[in-house]
Amino acid sequence: MSEPSITLCDLTACELVALLREQRVSAREVITAHLARIDRVNPTINAIVTLVPESALDAADAADAAVARGDEVGPLHGLPIAHKDLFVTAGIRTTFGSLAFTNHVPNETALLVERERRAGAITIGKTNTPEFGAGSQTFNEVFGTTRNPYDPTKTCGGSSGGAAAALATGMVPIADGSDLGGSLRNPASFCNVVGLRPSPGRVPRWPSPAPWFPFNVHGPMARTVRDVALLLDAIAGPDARAPLSRTVPAQRVSDGLDRDLRGVRVAWSRDLGGLPVEPAVTAVLDRQRATIEALGCITDEAHPDLADADAIFTTWRAWYYDLAFGSVLDQHRGLLKDTVVWNIEAGRALGGPQLADAERKRAALYHRVRRFMDEYEFLLLPVSQVTPFDADQPYVTRINDQPLPTYLDWMKSCYQISVTELPAVSVPCGFTDDGLPVGLQIVGRPFDDLGVLQLAHAFEQATGFSRQRPPLVGEGSPPDSDPTPYSRSCASHRRAKTAQPR
């Protein structure tokens, strides 16, 4: 049987990098193909909210010229990338998903973006996010709602929802995001891609109003674990502007993903000690415990004692929201969504005793988790407690028969992990009977980002779920490329038609 034809947009980032370095495809062809895919798919999915086609094509031409001269090029050479609209980009509109910043064009660029570009990635646009990244559902009053590629009536998750949806549909091969309460992991789970929450400091954050705050991290997203590792190596490493990064041990990950996992002890938790979880989620994860054991891991039903994790997270999150967005509330209260206002005002209501109590509880939790992770190398659990829900629903208000008082409560399976400060990844784990993606969350020991990716990579190779892509939307749109087939095993490739930039 002959291999099916695929387009450049369907290749992994690692495959594209190899083709670009060997000059079997040009950066202009790669960028043009992805612009055509965006033109076809984005009107329905609404993942990329600010597009910069002209500058992307100019950067592609410069990248091709560098290769032609024999210049040394970076590990992300020629790859299109879209940046989360929370990351400032000089000369490119950055709205933070807020009406207060609808026409904001910053004069500085986030360190994360600088490193991606230095490694050779080409900015193609910005991805949608809820206002100030608040909530795991991607909608705002500036750009509207981003939809799930597997079912456009459902949410893509958030807050890095635009990034996850763009990856799933092949609009970009790599993307970046941030994660305070699950914003790299939740949308990855909902869109069948990979999202890594690195150890605090692994990827330096700048600019940041709270450079010592460990719960908010920046990190990579992609369609495969190997592609996530490729991007992580390009953006990780210390920087004097990000004090947490100076104490994180150096660790290259992309060359060390293959590992013998026989005898590794793994804690398997269906609900993290009693969280409500939809049966559809549990059913998908239960089927894959045998896969983990087939890799040679020894699994026990266990979980750390995360008592007080809710109080720790909600207290310090409120503190951060007042610090980061309080001045915006003072100037533009009428333009902010109610959940953002609530979070900021909760921060302003905090006093010394509440912060001291939260920190006392955090210290105790740290030591409980430390002892637990001495016994188990990994903790495996659901990424999200629910499957993708209606895109017009702002947040989940009930799981099973349990009502949820705030817009944060349905995210506990992610945010309770955030307060442990452990690295965690969402990797595709399968699909519900309705065809909706479900992710497996793999949590590792302190600073063992490599170990987390090794187990995720082995699981990915064993299951093949990451190779399943959603049907492309865009009725009546032209195909992304001409009929010339591209094969991973030969030198020929599909040549994308030139997109008409908009």
C-alpha positions in Angstrom: 0.0 0.0 0.0 1.4 3.4 -0.9 2.0 6.0 1.7 -0.8 8.7 1.8 0.1 12.2 0.6 0.7 14.8 3.3 1.4 18.5 3.3 4.2 20.4 4.9 1.8 21.5 7.6 1.3 17.9 8.6 5.0 17.3 9.3 6.5 17.4 12.8 8.8 20.3 13.7 11.8 18.0 13.8 11.0 16.7 10.3 10.6 20.2 9.0 13.9 21.3 10.5 15.7 18.4 8.8 14.2 19.3 5.4 15.1 23.0 5.9 18.7 22.2 6.9 19.1 19.9 3.9 17.6 22.5 1.6 15.0 20.1 0.4 12.4 22.7 1.2 12.8 26.5 1.6 11.7 28.5 4.6 9.5 30.6 2.2 7.7 27.4 1.1 7.2 26.4 4.7 5.8 29.8 5.7 3.7 30.0 2.6 2.2 26.6 3.3 1.3 27.5 6.9 -0.2 30.8 5.8 -2.4 28.9 3.4 -3.5 26.5 6.2 -4.3 29.5 8.4 -6.3 31.1 5.6 -8.3 27.9 5.3 -8.8 26.9 8.9 -8.6 29.9 11.1 -11.9 31.6 10.1 -13.6 28.7 11.8 -11.3 27.9 14.7 -10.2 31.5 15.6 -6.8 30.4 17.1 -4.5 33.0 15.6 -5.7 36.5 16.3 -3.0 38.8 14.9 -1.3 37.6 11.7 2.0 39.1 10.3 2.4 37.4 6.9 4.6 40.1 5.2 7.2 40.1 8.0 7.1 36.3 8.2 7.8 36.0 4.5 10.6 38.5 4.7 12.1 36.6 7.6 11.8 33.4 5.6 13.7 34.9 2.7 16.5 36.0 5.1 16.6 32.5 6.6 16.9 30.9 3.1 19.7 33.4 2.2 21.6 32.4 5.4 21.5 28.7 4.5 22.6 29.5 0.9 25.6 31.4 2.3 26.5 28.4 4.4 25.8 30.3 7.7 25.3 28.3 10.9 21.6 28.3 11.7 19.7 27.7 14.9 17.8 24.6 16.0 14.4 26.1 15.1 15.6 27.4 11.7 12.7 28.3 9.4 9.9 27.1 11.7 6.8 29.3 11.8 5.7 30.0 15.4 2.8 31.9 16.9 3.2 33.6 20.3 0.6 33.7 23.1 -1.1 37.1 23.2 0.1 37.5 26.7 3.7 37.8 25.5 4.8 41.3 24.5 6.2 41.6 20.9 7.7 44.9 19.9 5.9 46.3 16.9 3.2 43.6 16.9 -0.1 44.2 18.6 -0.3 42.5 22.1 -3.8 42.8 23.6 -3.6 40.3 26.6 -7.2 39.5 25.5 -8.4 42.7 27.1 -10.5 45.6 25.8 -8.2 47.8 27.8 -5.3 46.9 25.4 -7.2 46.5 22.1 -4.7 48.6 20.1 -1.7 48.1 22.3 1.6 47.8 20.4 4.5 47.3 22.9 8.1 48.5 22.4 9.7 45.5 24.0 9.8 41.8 23.3 9.5 39.0 25.8 12.6 37.0 26.5 10.9 33.8 25.5 10.1 35.3 22.0 13.6 36.6 21.7 15.1 33.2 22.3 12.7 31.5 19.9 13.7 34.0 17.2 17.4 33.7 18.0 17.1 29.9 17.5 15.7 30.6 14.0 11.9 30.5 14.5 9.8 32.9 12.4 7.0 34.8 14.0 3.8 34.3 12.0 1.3 35.8 14.5 -0.2 35.7 18.0 -2.5 33.2 19.5 -5.8 33.8 21.4 -6.1 33.8 25.1 -8.7 34.7 27.7 -8.4 38.1 29.3 -5.0 38.2 31.1 -5.0 34.4 30.9 -7.7 34.1 33.5 -9.5 30.8 33.2 -9.1 27.6 31.2 -11.6 28.6 28.5 -10.3 30.8 25.6 -12.6 33.7 24.8 -12.4 37.4 25.2 -14.2 40.6 24.1 -11.5 41.6 21.6 -11.3 38.5 19.4 -14.1 36.2 20.5 -13.9 32.4 21.2 -11.4 29.9 20.0 -13.0 26.6 19.1 -11.9 23.0 19.5 -10.7 21.5 16.2 -12.2 18.1 17.1 -15.7 19.7 17.6 -16.0 23.4 16.9 -19.0 23.6 19.2 -16.7 22.8 22.2 -14.0 24.8 23.9 -10.3 24.3 23.2 -9.4 24.9 26.8 -7.1 27.6 28.0 -5.5 29.8 28.6 -3.0 28.8 25.9 -6.1 27.7 23.9 -5.2 29.5 20.7 -1.8 27.8 20.7 -3.2 24.3 21.2 -5.9 24.7 18.5 -3.4 26.2 16.0 -1.1 23.2 16.6 -3.8 20.6 16.3 -4.9 22.0 12.9 -1.4 22.4 11.5 -1.4 26.2 11.4 2.0 26.1 13.2 4.3 23.2 14.2 5.4 24.8 17.5 3.9 27.3 19.9 4.5 28.8 23.3 2.3 29.4 26.3 2.2 30.0 30.0 0.8 28.1 32.9 -0.3 29.3 36.3 -3.2 26.9 37.0 -3.0 24.6 34.0 -2.8 26.8 31.0 -0.2 24.8 29.1 -1.7 21.4 30.1 -5.5 21.9 29.9 -5.6 23.1 26.3 -3.1 20.4 25.3 -5.4 17.8 26.8 -8.5 19.3 25.0 -6.8 19.5 21.6 -4.7 16.2 21.6 -1.3 18.0 21.6 1.6 18.1 24.1 2.0 20.9 26.6 4.8 21.0 29.1 4.7 22.9 32.4 8.5 23.2 33.1 10.0 23.5 36.5 9.9 27.1 37.8 13.0 28.9 36.4 13.7 26.4 33.6 12.4 28.9 31.1 13.1 32.4 32.4 10.3 34.9 32.5 10.9 38.5 31.5 9.3 41.0 31.7 7.5 39.9 34.8 5.9 41.9 37.7 6.7 39.1 40.1 10.1 37.5 39.0 10.3 35.4 42.2 6.8 34.0 41.9 7.2 30.2 41.2 3.6 29.3 40.2 3.5 31.1 36.9 5.8 29.5 34.2 6.4 29.8 30.5 6.8 26.8 28.3 6.6 24.9 25.0 3.7 23.2 23.2 3.8 21.0 20.1 2.2 18.0 18.5 4.8 15.5 19.7 7.0 15.2 22.8 10.2 15.3 20.6 9.0 18.7 19.2 8.3 20.0 22.7 11.9 19.0 23.7 13.3 20.7 20.6 11.6 24.0 21.6 12.4 23.6 25.3 16.1 23.4 24.6 15.9 26.6 22.6 14.1 28.6 25.3 15.5 27.2 28.5 18.6 28.4 30.5 19.4 31.1 33.0 19.1 34.8 32.5 20.0 37.5 34.9 16.6 39.2 34.5 14.8 36.1 35.8 16.2 35.3 39.2 14.5 31.9 39.5 16.4 30.7 36.4 19.8 31.2 38.0 19.4 28.2 40.3 17.9 25.7 37.9 20.4 23.0 36.9 21.3 23.0 33.2 19.6 20.1 31.4 19.4 19.4 27.7 16.5 17.2 26.8 16.1 16.7 23.1 18.9 14.2 22.8 17.9 12.0 25.7 14.3 11.1 25.3 14.8 7.3 24.8 15.0 5.4 28.1 14.5 2.0 29.6 11.6 2.4 32.1 11.6 -1.1 33.5 11.3 -1.1 37.3 10.3 2.6 37.6 7.8 3.2 40.3 4.7 5.2 39.3 1.8 6.5 41.4 -1.4 6.1 39.5 -4.2 8.4 40.7 -7.7 8.5 39.1 -8.9 11.6 41.1 -6.0 13.0 43.1 -7.6 11.9 46.3 -11.3 12.6 45.8 -11.6 15.3 43.1 -14.8 15.0 41.0 -13.9 13.6 37.6 -16.3 12.9 34.7 -16.7 9.2 34.0 -15.7 9.8 30.4 -12.3 11.0 31.5 -11.7 8.2 33.9 -12.7 5.6 31.3 -10.1 6.9 28.8 -7.3 7.0 31.4 -8.2 3.6 32.9 -7.6 1.9 29.5 -4.0 3.2 29.4 -2.7 2.0 32.8 -1.9 -1.2 31.1 0.2 0.7 28.6 2.3 2.3 31.4 2.8 -1.2 32.9 3.7 -2.6 29.5 6.6 -0.1 29.4 7.9 -1.8 32.5 6.7 0.6 35.1 5.4 -0.6 38.5 2.1 1.2 39.2 0.5 1.7 42.5 -2.8 3.5 43.2 -1.4 6.4 45.3 -1.3 10.2 45.5 0.4 12.7 47.7 -1.4 14.5 50.5 -2.3 17.8 48.9 -4.4 19.1 51.8 -4.5 23.0 51.7 -3.4 23.1 48.0 -6.6 25.0 47.2 -6.0 27.6 49.9 -2.4 28.0 48.8 -3.2 28.4 45.2 -6.2 30.7 45.5 -4.4 33.0 48.0 -1.2 33.4 46.0 -3.1 33.7 42.7 -5.2 36.5 44.2 -2.0 38.2 45.4 -0.5 37.9 42.0 -3.6 39.3 40.2 -3.6 42.4 42.3 0.1 42.9 41.8 0.0 42.3 38.0 -3.4 43.9 37.1 -4.5 46.1 39.9 -3.5 49.3 38.1 -5.6 48.2 35.1 -8.6 47.7 37.3 -8.1 51.2 38.7 -8.1 52.7 35.2 -10.4 50.5 33.2 -12.7 48.7 35.6 -15.7 48.8 33.2 -13.6 47.0 30.5 -12.6 44.0 32.5 -14.5 40.7 32.8 -16.1 39.9 36.1 -13.8 37.0 37.0 -10.7 39.2 36.6 -12.2 41.9 38.7 -13.1 39.3 41.4 -9.6 37.9 41.4 -8.0 41.3 41.7 -10.3 42.4 44.5 -9.7 39.1 46.3 -6.0 40.0 46.3 -6.6 43.4 47.7 -8.6 41.9 50.5 -5.7 39.8 51.7 -3.8 40.8 54.9 -0.6 39.6 56.5 -2.2 36.8 58.5 -3.7 35.2 55.3 -0.4 35.4 53.4 1.5 34.0 56.4 -1.0 31.1 56.7 -0.8 30.3 53.0 3.0 30.2 53.2 2.9 28.1 56.3 0.7 25.6 54.5 2.9 25.7 51.4 5.9 24.7 53.4 4.1 21.8 55.0 2.8 20.7 51.6 6.3 20.9 50.1 7.7 18.4 52.6 4.7 16.0 52.2 5.1 16.0 48.5 8.9 15.7 48.8 8.6 12.5 50.8 6.0 11.1 48.4 8.2 11.7 45.4 11.1 10.0 47.1 9.0 6.8 46.9 7.6 7.4 43.4 9.5 8.8 40.4 6.3 9.8 38.7 2.7 10.7 39.5 0.1 10.0 36.8 -3.4 11.6 36.8 -6.0 13.3 34.7 -5.0 16.6 33.2 -8.6 17.9 33.3 -11.5 16.6 35.4 -13.9 17.2 32.5 -14.0 16.7 28.7 -14.2 19.7 26.4 -17.5 21.5 27.1 -19.7 23.9 25.2 -17.7 26.8 23.7 -20.4 29.3 24.8 -20.1 28.2 28.5 -17.6 30.5 30.3 -16.6 27.8 32.8 -17.7 24.5 34.4 -20.2 25.0 37.3 -20.8 21.3 38.1 -18.9 18.0 37.8 -21.1 15.0 38.2 -23.4 15.9 41.1 -21.0 18.4 42.7 -21.5 22.1 42.3 -18.5 24.3 41.8 -18.6 27.8 43.5 -16.0 29.7 41.4 -14.6 29.7 37.9 -11.4 28.1 39.2 -12.8 25.0 40.9 -12.9 22.7 37.8 -9.2 23.2 37.3 -8.0 21.6 40.5 -6.3 18.6 38.9 -4.0 21.1 37.3 -3.6 23.9 39.8 -3.0 21.6 42.8 0.0 20.3 40.8 1.1 23.9 40.2 1.6 24.5 43.9 3.9 21.5 44.2 6.3 23.3 41.7 7.0 20.0 40.0 7.4 19.6 36.3 4.3 18.2 34.5 3.3 17.4 31.0 0.0 16.7 29.2 0.3 14.0 26.6 -2.5 12.6 24.4 -4.1 9.6 26.1 -7.0 8.8 23.8 -10.6 9.8 22.9 -14.0 9.6 24.5 -16.8 7.7 22.7 -17.8 11.2 21.3 -14.4 11.6 19.8 -13.1 14.2 22.2 -9.5 14.2 23.3 -8.3 13.4 26.8 -4.8 14.0 28.1 -2.7 12.1 30.6 -0.8 14.3 33.1 2.7 13.1 34.0 4.3 14.8 37.0 8.0 14.3 37.9 10.5 14.9 40.6 11.9 18.4 41.3 13.7 19.7 38.2 13.4 16.4 36.3 11.8 17.8 33.2 13.8 15.3 31.2 12.3 12.4 33.1 8.8 13.7 32.6 9.4 14.0 28.8 11.0 10.5 28.7 7.9 8.8 30.1 5.7 11.0 27.9 7.7 10.1 24.8 7.6 6.3 25.6 3.8 6.5 26.2 3.3 8.5 23.0 5.3 6.0 21.0 3.4 3.1 22.5 -0.1 4.5 21.8 0.2 6.6 18.7 -2.6 9.0 19.8 -0.5 12.1 18.9 -0.7 11.0 15.2 -4.4 11.3 15.1 -5.4 14.7 13.8 -8.8 16.4 13.5 -10.6 16.8 10.2 -9.7 20.1 8.6 -12.5 22.7 8.5 -13.0 25.4 5.9 -15.7 24.5 3.4 -15.0 25.6 -0.1 -11.4 26.6 0.7 -8.7 25.6 -1.8 -6.3 22.8 -0.7 -3.2 23.8 1.2 -0.9 22.6 -1.6 -0.7 21.2 -5.1 -1.1 17.5 -5.8 2.6 16.7 -5.7 3.0 14.2 -2.9 5.4 14.6 0.0 6.8 11.4 1.5 8.9 11.2 4.7 11.0 8.5 2.9 11.9 10.4 -0.2 13.3 13.8 -1.3 10.2 15.0 -3.1 7.9 17.3 -1.2 4.7 19.2 -1.7 5.1 22.7 -2.8 2.6 25.0 -1.2 0.8 27.6 -3.3 1.5 31.1 -2.4 -1.0 32.4 0.1 -2.6 35.8 -0.4 -1.6 37.6 2.9 -4.4 39.4 4.6 
